[in-house]
Amino acid sequence: MSTDIEPAEHTELRAAVAALGRRHGPGFDRAALWAEAGKLGYLGVNLPEEYGGGGGGMAELSIVLEEAGAAGAPLLMMVVSPAICGTVISRFGTDGQKAAWLPGLADGTRTMAFGITEPDAGSNSHRITTTATRTEDGWVLNGRKVFVSGVDIADATLIVGRTSDARTGSLKACLFIVPRDTPGFGRRHIEMELDADEKQFELTLDDVHLPADALVGDEDAGLLQLFAGLNPERIMTAAFAIGMGRYALGRAVAYARERQVWKTPIGAHQAIAHPLAQAHIELELARLMMQKAAKLYDAGDDLGAGEAANMAKYAAGEACVKAVDTAVHTLGGNGLTKEFGLARLIPASRVARIAPVSREMVLNFVSTHSLGLPKSY
């Protein structure tokens, strides 16, 4: 689904990814789709051309995820691997880190996970307790992370830790690349009530020894580098939600055109048509905010992108939940059957309301930073 405000190359990208998604479709093989998307250059559209990427930005990458999701074949690891990790490494990594990771992230042959959330540090990232201690030849990490996606299929995880500031004695955030098989780096699968190929894990870091070049970027600019990755995460979560909402809405609209009661398609009744139309409107509005956030981010306006990305994530999460619920109700009993495949989206649609930041924390951000109200947290 293209929009008039998009340049022609974006419309062409949408059409190409949509065709790829339809070829794989619902019930797709995640690894096969990931490999083909990487081979075609879609996974790395936001990464620098000199490292095998497309030289674009979040505007292009969000299109890829949205269109794949709208075809019923979402790739959740796109939120993490090229968007967060690829962006952080391309912006702040050393030449060696870029050469080692970006080509593989771009063509899909390498994947990275991202670990920030801890058992006692969710929305409040300032309470992160995973510590990194400098040694003569590198670093030692100790701590725990939870709700880390795809660690089992990732070659490495970008871990958010904290180092001690010798000048102030306080802790400051830093980012480290931890290869999957590093001694002391353990994982436990967290059972989730979600129908998703990407599994969730709890990580333990028990005296994990890393070389000096495992640190990404400047030790004294950790928070700046961290938030440079979180804005793309919010933009891509919005794309994930919009794609899912569009897929559910498309299935419901097709059903409402064909299903007849008393010799009339049910879509002719306003009680069916109006909720579907409303869901469509809200998805389109969420997409406009996502496009604004991506444009600001790609232009280098991190502050403006932060506000827009939070709003886009909020709007897309709400629109996705409404679209899925409306789709299920449109199909009635069929909406709960495996044959139509909509019921599995009910828990999945809630993800964008909760992660990577809750809707309540977005409202806190907007009320304080956008409206200038006193801080409540």
C-alpha positions as CSV (number, residue, x, y, z in Angstrom):
1,M,0.0,0.0,0.0
2,S,1.7,3.1,-1.2
3,T,1.1,6.7,-0.2
4,D,1.2,9.9,-2.3
5,I,3.7,11.5,0.0
6,E,6.3,8.9,-0.6
7,P,9.0,9.2,-3.3
8,A,8.9,6.8,-6.2
9,E,11.8,4.7,-4.9
10,H,9.9,4.0,-1.6
11,T,6.8,3.0,-3.5
12,E,8.9,0.6,-5.6
13,L,10.5,-0.8,-2.4
14,R,7.1,-1.4,-0.9
15,A,5.9,-3.3,-4.0
16,A,9.1,-5.5,-4.1
17,V,9.0,-6.4,-0.5
18,A,5.2,-7.0,-0.6
19,A,5.8,-9.5,-3.4
20,L,8.5,-11.2,-1.5
21,G,6.3,-11.5,1.6
22,R,3.4,-12.9,-0.4
23,R,5.7,-15.6,-1.9
24,H,6.5,-16.7,1.6
25,G,3.1,-15.8,3.2
26,P,1.6,-16.9,6.5
27,G,3.2,-20.0,8.0
28,F,6.5,-18.9,6.4
29,D,10.0,-20.3,7.1
30,R,11.6,-17.5,9.0
31,A,15.2,-18.6,8.1
32,A,14.4,-18.9,4.4
33,L,12.7,-15.5,4.3
34,W,15.5,-13.9,6.2
35,A,18.1,-15.4,3.9
36,E,16.2,-14.2,0.7
37,A,15.6,-10.8,2.1
38,G,19.3,-10.4,3.0
39,K,20.4,-11.7,-0.5
40,L,18.1,-9.1,-2.1
41,G,19.5,-6.3,0.0
42,Y,16.4,-5.6,2.0
43,L,17.8,-6.3,5.5
44,G,20.6,-3.8,5.0
45,V,18.9,-0.9,3.3
46,N,19.8,1.4,6.2
47,L,23.4,0.5,6.4
48,P,26.4,2.2,4.7
49,E,27.0,1.2,1.1
50,E,30.7,0.8,1.7
51,Y,29.8,-2.2,3.9
52,G,27.3,-3.8,1.6
53,G,24.2,-1.9,2.7
54,G,21.8,0.2,0.7
55,G,22.9,3.6,2.0
56,G,19.4,4.5,3.1
57,G,18.0,5.0,6.6
58,M,15.1,4.1,8.9
59,A,12.6,5.3,6.3
60,E,13.6,2.5,4.0
61,L,14.1,-0.2,6.7
62,S,10.7,0.5,8.3
63,I,9.1,0.0,4.9
64,V,10.7,-3.5,4.6
65,L,9.4,-4.6,8.0
66,E,6.0,-3.1,7.5
67,E,5.4,-4.7,4.1
68,A,6.7,-8.1,5.2
69,G,4.3,-8.0,8.1
70,A,1.4,-6.8,6.0
71,A,2.0,-10.0,3.9
72,G,1.8,-12.1,7.0
73,A,5.5,-12.7,7.2
74,P,7.0,-10.3,9.8
75,L,10.7,-10.5,10.7
76,L,11.0,-9.4,14.3
77,M,14.8,-9.6,14.4
78,M,14.9,-6.7,11.9
79,V,14.0,-4.5,14.9
80,V,17.1,-5.6,16.6
81,S,19.8,-6.7,14.2
82,P,20.0,-4.1,11.4
83,A,18.0,-1.3,13.2
84,I,19.5,-1.2,16.7
85,C,22.8,-3.0,16.4
86,G,23.6,-2.1,12.8
87,T,22.8,1.6,13.5
88,V,24.9,1.7,16.7
89,I,27.9,0.1,15.0
90,S,27.7,2.1,11.8
91,R,27.5,5.4,13.8
92,F,29.9,4.7,16.7
93,G,31.9,1.5,15.9
94,T,35.5,1.3,15.0
95,D,36.6,0.6,11.5
96,G,37.4,-3.0,12.6
97,Q,33.9,-3.4,14.2
98,K,32.2,-2.1,11.1
99,A,34.2,-4.4,8.8
100,A,33.6,-7.4,11.0
101,W,29.8,-6.9,11.5
102,L,28.1,-4.6,9.0
103,P,28.5,-6.7,5.8
104,G,27.0,-9.7,7.5
105,L,24.2,-7.7,9.1
106,A,23.4,-6.2,5.7
107,D,23.2,-9.5,3.8
108,G,21.6,-11.5,6.6
109,T,24.5,-14.0,7.1
110,R,25.2,-12.6,10.5
111,T,22.7,-11.6,13.2
112,M,22.9,-9.7,16.5
113,A,20.6,-9.6,19.5
114,F,20.3,-6.7,21.9
115,G,20.3,-7.0,25.7
116,I,19.2,-4.0,27.8
117,T,16.3,-5.0,30.1
118,E,17.0,-6.6,33.5
119,P,14.8,-8.2,36.2
120,D,14.9,-4.9,38.2
121,A,15.5,-2.5,35.3
122,G,12.8,-2.3,32.7
123,S,11.7,1.2,31.8
124,N,14.2,2.7,34.2
125,S,17.4,2.0,32.3
126,H,19.3,4.0,34.9
127,R,18.9,1.1,37.3
128,I,20.9,-1.3,35.1
129,T,23.3,-3.3,37.3
130,T,25.2,-5.3,34.7
131,T,28.7,-4.0,35.3
132,A,31.8,-3.9,33.1
133,T,35.2,-3.8,34.9
134,R,38.3,-2.8,33.0
135,T,41.2,-5.3,33.0
136,E,44.8,-5.1,31.7
137,D,43.7,-6.5,28.3
138,G,40.0,-5.8,28.1
139,W,36.8,-6.1,30.2
140,V,34.9,-8.4,32.5
141,L,31.1,-8.3,32.5
142,N,28.8,-9.5,35.3
143,G,25.0,-9.3,35.4
144,R,21.7,-10.5,34.1
145,K,19.3,-9.6,31.2
146,V,15.8,-10.7,30.5
147,F,13.4,-10.7,27.4
148,V,16.3,-10.8,24.9
149,S,15.0,-11.9,21.5
150,G,16.7,-14.4,19.3
151,V,19.9,-15.0,21.3
152,D,19.9,-18.6,20.0
153,I,20.1,-17.6,16.4
154,A,22.3,-14.5,16.9
155,D,26.0,-14.6,16.4
156,A,26.5,-12.0,19.2
157,T,24.5,-9.8,21.5
158,L,25.0,-6.1,22.0
159,I,24.9,-5.8,25.8
160,V,24.2,-2.6,27.7
161,G,26.5,-2.6,30.8
162,R,27.8,0.1,33.1
163,T,31.3,1.1,33.8
164,S,32.7,3.0,36.8
165,D,33.6,6.6,36.2
166,A,36.9,7.2,37.9
167,R,36.2,11.0,38.2
168,T,32.8,10.8,39.9
169,G,32.6,7.2,41.2
170,S,29.2,6.8,39.5
171,L,28.3,4.3,36.8
172,K,27.8,5.1,33.2
173,A,26.2,3.1,30.4
174,C,28.4,1.4,27.8
175,L,27.8,-1.0,24.9
176,F,29.7,-4.3,24.4
177,I,29.6,-7.0,21.7
178,V,29.4,-10.4,23.3
179,P,29.8,-13.4,20.9
180,R,27.3,-16.2,21.5
181,D,29.8,-18.8,22.7
182,T,31.8,-16.6,25.0
183,P,32.6,-18.5,28.3
184,G,30.4,-17.4,31.1
185,F,27.7,-16.1,28.8
186,G,24.6,-18.3,29.6
187,R,21.0,-18.2,28.4
188,R,17.7,-19.7,29.6
189,H,14.6,-19.9,27.3
190,I,11.7,-17.9,28.7
191,E,8.4,-19.7,27.8
192,M,6.0,-17.1,26.3
193,E,2.3,-17.2,25.4
194,L,3.2,-15.8,22.0
195,D,3.1,-17.5,18.6
196,A,6.5,-16.3,17.3
197,D,9.6,-18.0,15.9
198,E,11.9,-15.7,17.7
199,K,12.3,-17.0,21.3
200,Q,12.9,-14.9,24.4
201,F,15.8,-15.5,26.8
202,E,17.2,-14.6,30.2
203,L,20.9,-14.1,30.0
204,T,23.5,-14.5,32.7
205,L,27.0,-12.9,32.4
206,D,29.3,-14.6,34.9
207,D,32.8,-13.2,34.7
208,V,32.5,-12.8,30.9
209,H,36.0,-11.8,29.7
210,L,36.0,-9.6,26.6
211,P,38.9,-8.0,24.6
212,A,39.3,-4.3,24.6
213,D,37.8,-3.9,21.2
214,A,34.4,-5.4,22.4
215,L,33.5,-1.9,23.6
216,V,31.5,0.0,21.0
217,G,32.1,3.7,20.7
218,D,33.3,6.1,23.3
219,E,33.2,5.0,26.9
220,D,32.2,8.5,27.9
221,A,29.3,8.8,25.5
222,G,27.5,5.6,26.4
223,L,24.0,7.2,26.9
224,L,24.2,9.1,23.7
225,Q,25.1,6.0,21.8
226,L,22.4,3.9,23.6
227,F,19.6,6.3,22.7
228,A,20.8,6.4,19.1
229,G,19.8,2.8,19.0
230,L,16.5,3.1,20.9
231,N,14.9,5.6,18.5
232,P,15.3,3.1,15.6
233,E,13.9,0.4,17.9
234,R,10.7,2.5,18.5
235,I,10.3,3.3,14.8
236,M,10.7,-0.3,13.8
237,T,8.3,-1.5,16.5
238,A,5.8,0.9,15.0
239,A,6.5,-0.7,11.5
240,F,6.0,-4.2,13.0
241,A,2.7,-3.2,14.6
242,I,1.4,-1.4,11.5
243,G,2.3,-4.4,9.3
244,M,0.5,-6.8,11.6
245,G,-2.6,-4.5,11.8
246,R,-2.7,-4.2,8.0
247,Y,-2.5,-8.0,7.6
248,A,-5.4,-8.6,10.0
249,L,-7.4,-5.8,8.5
250,G,-6.9,-7.2,5.0
251,R,-8.0,-10.7,6.0
252,A,-11.2,-9.2,7.6
253,V,-12.0,-7.0,4.6
254,A,-11.7,-9.9,2.2
255,Y,-14.0,-12.0,4.5
256,A,-16.5,-9.1,4.8
257,R,-16.8,-8.9,1.0
258,E,-17.4,-12.6,0.5
259,R,-19.4,-13.7,3.6
260,Q,-23.1,-13.4,3.0
261,V,-26.0,-13.3,5.5
262,W,-29.5,-13.1,4.2
263,K,-28.0,-12.9,0.7
264,T,-26.0,-9.7,1.5
265,P,-22.2,-9.5,2.1
266,I,-21.7,-8.6,5.8
267,G,-19.4,-5.7,4.7
268,A,-22.5,-3.9,3.4
269,H,-23.7,-3.4,7.0
270,Q,-22.3,-0.3,8.8
271,A,-21.9,-2.3,12.1
272,I,-19.2,-4.3,10.2
273,A,-17.9,-1.7,7.7
274,H,-17.5,1.3,10.1
275,P,-15.1,-0.5,12.6
276,L,-13.0,-1.7,9.7
277,A,-12.9,1.8,8.2
278,Q,-11.9,3.2,11.6
279,A,-9.1,0.7,12.0
280,H,-7.8,1.6,8.6
281,I,-7.8,5.3,9.4
282,E,-5.9,4.8,12.7
283,L,-3.3,2.6,11.0
284,E,-2.8,5.2,8.3
285,L,-2.4,8.0,10.9
286,A,0.1,5.8,12.9
287,R,2.1,5.3,9.7
288,L,2.3,9.1,9.0
289,M,3.9,9.6,12.5
290,M,6.3,6.7,11.9
291,Q,7.3,8.3,8.6
292,K,7.9,11.6,10.4
293,A,10.0,9.9,13.0
294,A,12.1,8.1,10.4
295,K,12.6,11.3,8.4
296,L,13.8,13.2,11.5
297,Y,16.1,10.4,12.5
298,D,17.6,10.1,9.1
299,A,18.2,13.9,9.0
300,G,20.2,13.6,12.2
301,D,17.6,15.3,14.5
302,D,17.9,12.8,17.4
303,L,15.8,15.0,19.8
304,G,13.0,15.5,17.4
305,A,13.1,11.9,16.3
306,G,12.8,10.8,20.0
307,E,9.5,12.6,20.4
308,A,8.1,11.4,17.1
309,A,9.4,7.8,17.5
310,N,7.7,7.5,20.9
311,M,4.4,8.9,19.5
312,A,4.6,6.6,16.5
313,K,5.2,3.5,18.7
314,Y,2.2,4.5,20.8
315,A,-0.1,5.2,17.9
316,A,0.9,2.0,16.0
317,G,0.5,-0.2,19.1
318,E,-3.0,1.1,19.7
319,A,-4.0,0.9,16.0
320,C,-2.7,-2.7,15.8
321,V,-4.6,-3.9,18.8
322,K,-7.8,-2.3,17.4
323,A,-7.3,-3.7,13.9
324,V,-6.7,-7.2,15.2
325,D,-9.7,-7.1,17.6
326,T,-11.9,-5.7,14.9
327,A,-10.7,-8.4,12.4
328,V,-11.4,-11.2,14.9
329,H,-14.9,-9.9,15.6
330,T,-15.6,-9.5,11.9
331,L,-15.1,-13.2,11.3
332,G,-17.1,-14.1,14.4
333,G,-16.4,-17.8,15.4
334,N,-14.1,-18.1,12.3
335,G,-11.9,-15.5,13.8
336,L,-10.9,-17.9,16.6
337,T,-10.1,-20.8,14.3
338,K,-6.6,-21.9,13.2
339,E,-7.8,-22.0,9.6
340,F,-8.1,-18.2,9.4
341,G,-5.0,-17.6,11.6
342,L,-6.2,-14.4,13.3
343,A,-6.6,-15.5,16.9
344,R,-2.8,-16.0,17.2
345,L,-2.4,-12.3,16.6
346,I,-4.4,-11.3,19.7
347,P,-1.5,-11.7,22.1
348,A,1.1,-10.7,19.5
349,S,-0.7,-7.4,18.9
350,R,-0.2,-6.5,22.5
351,V,3.5,-6.5,22.2
352,A,3.8,-3.0,20.8
353,R,1.8,-1.7,23.7
354,I,4.3,-3.2,26.2
355,A,7.7,-3.2,24.5
356,P,10.2,-1.8,24.0
357,V,8.7,0.9,26.2
358,S,5.2,0.7,27.8
359,R,2.4,3.0,26.6
360,E,2.4,4.6,30.0
361,M,6.0,5.6,29.8
362,V,5.4,7.1,26.4
363,L,2.6,9.2,27.9
364,N,5.0,10.2,30.7
365,F,7.6,11.2,28.0
366,V,5.0,13.3,26.0
367,S,3.5,15.0,29.0
368,T,6.9,16.0,30.3
369,H,8.9,16.7,27.1
370,S,6.2,17.7,24.7
371,L,3.8,19.5,27.0
372,G,6.2,20.8,29.6
373,L,4.3,19.3,32.6
374,P,6.1,18.5,35.8
375,K,7.9,15.1,35.7
376,S,5.9,12.4,37.5
377,Y,8.6,9.7,37.7
